[in-house]
Amino acid sequence: MIRGVARESLNLRVPPALKRRIEQYAEQSGISINAAACMLLDEGLRSEERRRER
C-alpha cells in the first residue's frame, strides 16, 4: 500500500462473505464502502417491508 493514501474499510463485524459482497458492490458502483453498505441495507429493508405487506 502506498504511504499517505487513505484506505477505506468496512468497520463492522460481519461474515466475510457479506463483507466481500459489500466491497464488490462498492467497487462496481464507484461509491464508498460505507455508502454501499447503507444502500444494500436499505434495499434489504425495503424488500422485507414489501414481503411483509403481502
N, C-alpha and C positions, 0 to 999 in steps of 0.2 A: 504494500500500500504506500502511496506517496505521502510524505510527511506534510502536514498542514492542511490536508484535504479532509473535510468533514465526511464521515461515513454514517449514513443513517442505518439504524437497525430497529427491528421490532422489539420493543422492550416490554414484552408480555410473556407470561408463562403459558404457552400454547404448545400443542403437539407439533413435532417437526413437520408433519405433512401439511398442517394448516399454515405454518409459517412459510413454507415453500410456496404454497398456493397464493398467499398474500403478496409475497415478494415477486412472484411471477406476474400477477395481475398488475402490480405497480409498474414493473418494467414494461409490460405490453401497453399499458395505458399512458405511460410517460408522466406518472404522478408519484408523489412521495409514498413511502411505505405506510405511514400513518394515515394518509388520505385514503389509500387503497383499503386498509383495514376498516376504516369508517364506512366506506362505500359498500364493501362486502357485508358488513354488519347490517347496514340499512337495508340492503337488498334482501338479506335473510329475514329481517324483522317484517318487512312488507310481505314477503312470501308467507310467513307464518300467520300474519293477520288475514291474508286472503284465504288461507286454508281454514282458519277458524270461522270465517264468515260463511262458509259453505254449509 
